[in-house]
Amino acid sequence: MIVLCLVQFMLVLDDTVVNVALPSIRDELGFSASGLPWVVNAYFLAFGGLLLLCGRLADLLGRRRVFLIGVALFGVASLACGLAQEPWQLVIGRFVQGGGAAMAGPAAMSMITLLYPGPAERTKALGIWGGIAALGGTSGLVLSGALTDLVSWRGIFLINLPVVAVALALLPRLVPESRAPGRRRLDVPGAVLVTGAAVSLVYGLLRAGETGWSDPIAIGAVVLSAALGAAFLVAESRAAAPLVPASFLASRTRAVAGGATLLFSMAMYAMSFLLMIQVQTVLGYSPLLAGIAYLPYGAGILAGMWLSSRVSLRIGTRWALLLAFLVNIAGLLLLSGVAAGDSYIAHVLPGMLILSVGNGLSLPVMAVAAVDGTTEEDAGLGSALFTSVQQIGGAVGVAALAVMGYSGGLMAGAVCVALGAVLIAVLLPSRAGAPQQPAGTSETERFGEARPALNRLDRPR
């Protein structure tokens, strides 16, 4: 669990770690104004576009195998990024990093889902997992500022190598292999169509974030994504072994979790983008100081993560998510009022702490709902869908909300979270993700009941 969470921390950290370092990268490697955003976009494009395909490959080929290949690929790409001498080398390295993350992320989450089959244990494990993911995104901003100012921008990539080495050395000894039962083949037409749809959508959203929605290329990419998505649904309805079985999509709990995650991710990615700009350009913080200013955000996430499993186990997934979303709305509205001349302690910190606790409460519970009912058959697919929705939501949020300006973007983010709360209140089943353990069962007894499921993972197919 520790090794898998450490890798997840590294993968999510690379979502944001380059943001503060972009000016230094531009000056040293000579990026053009139009080329610089692709240091960020190349990672998002590969990560978001390949998630569904890689998640299903993990189910079919073996989750541990796909995870290790992804981590190794990520490590090689990180080394290439850290040693890059030309702009194109860094962009290609970031794209390969995203591909490795798309392989490792869903496989790791699905392994955690199967290692903790009991409802109570799964809730706690995914609570830690979701909190670590949120902490990784925040830590990227802190580490980027510190390493860029004190060492070099190259350090933000080379710091990944020890984590990769630990994961490759330890995980084969700690986690058994697991895959979907029976002999199955990959639905190649479905895989090509869904990957094309995801890549086109992410590209269109990223380009719209740079050039606006009047750009015909951005509009064309989104339209192409919709066409490929429609073709995917037709192909899946006729496939003997579809990439995404209809029965998987029939779960109301997973569907509502996906919709709420999309709206939540739109708000939080836009907030992170806008707040970092606000504290540097309006409040006048240096990159290092801006990174340090985010440290309380990480502490709040840890506090929310600690509360999350306890709250959800007591009041259930639906009420825990509603409470968490209300806390997030309050935090976004408080932060939306930060303006020139405001102090950090009185105006930035209160909203940041409230929002970070809300994040820590939200992500673990959404992760539990997103993989509700998944088994050895489809754990990788469920994990990939959840992560894919997060990435697409983040791209939509930055493209659509960031153009509204700081206050307008954060208030629009609060509206998105409020819509997510309505979705949860109206459609999420009241017993979604609720533990089914008998009253009075001890932790030791429950772990003993779960042990046969762990042992079955090692059996030859």
N, C-alpha and C positions, 0 to 999 in steps of 0.2 A: 504493500500500500504506500509506504514511504517513497519507494523508488518510482512508482507510477505517478504519484503526485508531484515528485520532483521534476519529472519529465514534462508533465502538464504545465507546471509553473514556467518552465523554460519555453515551451511552445507558445503560450499565451503572452509571455513577456516579449517575444519577438514580434507580436502584433504592434506594440507601441514603442519598443526600445529605440527605434531609429528616429522618432519624431523630433526630439530635441537636438539630435546630432546632425540633422539635415544641412544646416548652414556650413558646418565644418566639412562635411562630405562634399558639398558643392565646391567649396573653395579649394580643397586638396585635389580632387579628381577632375574638376573642370566640367561639371554637369551644366547643361543648358537649363533655362527656366522651364521648358516643356518636358525635359527628360528627368528632372529631379523627383517629381512625384512618383515616378515608376520604381524608385527605391522602396517605397511603401506599397504601391499598387501591385507590383509583381508578386509579392508574398500573398496578398489578399486574393489575387486572381487564381493562383495555383491552389492555395489552401481551400478557398470557398468552392472552386470549380470541381475539385477532385474528391471532395469528402464522401459523397454518396457512393461513388465507384469504389473507393478504398475501403469504406465501411463494409460493403458487401463482399469484397475480396477477402477481408479479414474473416468474415463468417465462413467462407468457402475454403480458403487455403490454410487457415490457422491464424488465430489472433496474435499469439506470441510471435509467430514467424513474421507476419506483416508489420507488427510493432517494431521488432528488431531491425528489419530492413529500413523502415521509415526513420528510426533514430540514427542509424548509420548514415543514411543519405543526408539527414539534417546536419550531422556532424561534419561530413565532408563539405557540404555547401557552406556551413559557418566558417570553416577554415578558408575556403575560397573567397568568401566575402571579406574576411579580415585581412587577406593578402592582396586584394584587388588593386590594380594599378590603373585601370581604365574604367570609364562609366559602364560600358557594356558588360564587363566582367562582374561588376557588383549587381547589376540588374539580373543577369542570368543566375548568379548565386542566390539571390533572393527568391527567384522563381523556384529553383530546386529546393530551397529551404521550405517553401510553402508546400511543395509536393511531399516532402518527407513528413511535414507536420500533418498533412491530410491522411497519411498512412498511419502514423503513430497515435494521433489523438483519439479517433474513434475506437481503435483496437485497445488502447489503454482503458478507456471508459467502459468498454464492454467486458474486459477482464475483471474490473472491479465489480461490475454488476453481477457476474457469475461467481466471483469469489465470496460474495456475501449474499446468498440466496434468500435468507430470512428477511422479512419486511423491516424489522427493527434495525438489524445490522446493515441492511442496504441503505436505509434512510441515513444512518450515521455516516457510513462510508461515502455516499454521494454528497452528504453535507460537507464533509471535509474536502472532497473533490471540487465541488462548486465554489467553495470559499477560496481554495488555492488558486483556481482559475481567475477569480476576480482580483485576488492579491497580485497575481502575475501581471495582469494588465496595468495595475497601478505602479507596481515596482519597476516596470519598464521605463516609466517616465523618470523615476528617481535615479535608477542606475544610469540611464542615458545622460542625464545632466551631470552626475558625478564623474563618470568615466570620461565624458567628452571634455569637461573642464580640467580634470586632474591628470588624465593619462592621454588617451587618444580615442577618436571615434572607432578605431579598429578593435578596441577592447570590448565593445558591446557585442561583437560577434565571437571573438576568441574566448569569452567567458563561458560560452556554451560547451566547450570541449571537455572540461572535467565532468560535467553532468552526463554527457553522452558516454564517456568512458565508464562511469559508474553503472549506468543503465545496461550497457552491453555486457559488462562483466558479471553483474549480479542477477539480472532478471531471469536468465535461463535456469538458474539454480533455485529461484524462488517461486516461479509461477509455472504450472503445467500447461501444456498445449491444449487448446480447445477449438472446435470448429462445429459447424452445423452438422447434424447427424445425416447419414446416408451419402450417396454419391450424387453430387449435383454439379451442373455446369453453369458457368456465368452466362446470363442473358446478354449476349454481345450487342444486338441492336438496341436494347434498352439502355445498356451501359453507355453506348456512344451517344444516344439521344439525350440522356439526362446529363451527361458530362458537358455536351455542347450547350444545352440550355443553361446550365449553371454558370459556365464560363462566359457565355454571351451576356447573361444578366449581370454578373459581377462587373464585367468590363463596361457595360453600358452605364451602370450606376457610378462607377469610379470616374468615367469620362464626364458624365453629367456633373459630378461634383467639381471637376476642374473647369469645364467650359460652359456649363448651364444646359438647361433643357431645350434650348433652341438649336443645339448642335445636332445635325442630321445623323451623324455617325452614332451618337449616344442613343438617339431614338431608334435608329435602325437595329442596333444591338439588342435593345429591349424587345422590339417587335420580333426579331429573329428568335430570341429566347422563348417568347410566348408560342411561336410556331413550333419550335422544337419540343417544347413542353407538351403541346397538344398531340404532336406525333408520338411522343413517348407514351402518353395515356392510351392511345390507340394500339400501339405495339404491345403494351403490357396486357391489354385486355385479350390479346390473341396468343400470348406467349404461354408455352407449357410450364415453364419455371420462371415466372417474372422476377425482375430485379427487386421490385417492391410489391409483394403480394397484396391483393385487395384486402385480405383479412387483417393485415398489419395497419392499413389506413382506416379500418373500421372502428378502431378504439377511440371513443370520444375523449377519454382522459388525455391520450397522447396528442390528439388534434387540438384540444383547448390549450394544452401546455405549449404546443408549437406556436399557436397564434399569440399567446401571452408573451412567449420568449421573443418573437419577432418584434412586437411593440416595445417591450422592455429594452431590447438591444438597440433599436432605433434611438431611443432617448439617451441611453448611457454612452454609446459611442459618440454621439453628437455632443453630449455634455463634456466628455473628456477632451475632445478636439477644441471646443469653444473655450473651456475654462483655462486650458494651457495657453491659448492665445491671449486671453483676457489678462491673466496675471503677468505675462511678459510685456505685452504692448501697452496696456492701460495702467496697470499697477507698477510697471517698470522693474520687474524681477529679472535677474540674470538666469540663464539656463540652470545653473546649479541651485540657486535659491528657489526657483520654480519647482525643481525636483524635490527639494527638501520640504517645500510647502505641502507636498502630497503625502508625506509620511503619516500624518494623522488619518488619512483616508485608509491606509493599510491597516492601522490599528482598529478603526471602526469596522472594517470588513471582518477581521478576526473575531471581534466581539459579536457581530451579527452571525457569523458562522457558528460560534459556540452556542448561541441561543437557538439557531435554526432547527436542529434536530429535536431539541427539547420541546420547542413550541409546536412543531408539526406532529410530534408523537402525542402531545396532549390534546390538541384541538383539531387535528386533521389537516390534510393538504390544502383544502379549499380556504379555510379560515386563516391558516398560516400565510398563504399567498396574498389574501386580501389585506391582512395586517401589514405585510411587508410592502405591498404596493402603495398603501396609504403613507407609510413612512417615506418611501421614495418620492412621492408627490410633494410632501412637505419639504424635503431636502432640495428638490429642484426649484421650487418656488422661492425658497430662501436664497439660494445661490443666484437666481435670476436677477436679484436686485443689486449685485456687486457692481460698483461704478468707480470711476476715477476718484482718487482721494480717499477711498475707503481703507480702513485698516484690516489687517489679516485677522487679528484676534476677534474683533467685534463683528466683522461682516463676512469674511470668507470661511473661517473655521466652523461656526455653528452649522451652517448649511452643509458643509463638507462632512462633518461628523454624522449628522442625521442621515444624509444620503448614503454614506459608506455603511452604516449599520443596516439600512434598508437593502443595500446590495448584498451584504453578507447573509441577510435573512432570505432573500429572494432566490438567488441562484441555486443553492442546494435543493430547495423544494421544487423548483422548476425541473431540475435534473431528474429527481425522483419521479415526477409525473411524466416526464418525457420518455422514460424507459419502463413505465408501468406495464407489467405483464410480459416483458420480453424474456426470452429463454435462450438456450444454446442455439436455437434455430435462427434467431434474428437480433441478438444483442448488439452486434456490430452495426447493423442497419439502423437500429434505434439510436445508438450513440452518434452515428454519422448525421442522421436527420437533425438531431438536437444541435449539434455543432454547426451544421450548415445553415440552419435557421438563424443562429447567432451571427454568423459572418455576413449573411445576406442582409439581416436587419441592421447590422452596423454600417454596411455600405449604403443602404437606403437612408439611414439616419444622417450620415455625414453629407450625402448628396442633397437631401431634401431639407433638412433642418438647419444645417450650418449656414445656408444662404440667407436665413432670416435674421442674422446678427446674433449677438450674445444673448440679450434678454429675450428676444423673440424666439430664438432657438430653444432655450431652456424651458420657456413656458409651453412651447409646442411639444417638447419632450414630456412635460407633465401631463398634457392632454393625452399623449400616446399611452402613458402608464395608466391613466384613468380609464381609457378604453379597454386596456388589458384587464383592469380590475372588474369592469362590467362584464367582460367575456367570462372571467372566472366565476363571478357571482351567479350568472345566468345559466352557464352551460357545464361547468365542471361538476361531475358527480360528487355528491356529499361524502362518499366513502373512498374517493380517489386516493390511492397510495396509503390507505389506512392499514396499520399493522393488524394481522390476524392472529397474533400469538395468544394462546390461552392465558387467562388471568393467573398470575402467580408464578409463571414460568421464569426460571432464573436465566441469567446470561449464560451460565455454563451449560445448562440443559439445552438452550436454544442453539449454542454453538455446536453441541454434540449432534443435534438433529441436522444441522447444516453440513456436517463433515462428510456424509456420503455423497452429497452433490459435488463436493470438491474432489473426492476420489474418482468419481465417474469421469472427470475431465481428462484423466490420464489413460482411460481405456482405449485400446485400438479400435478403429472403425472397421 
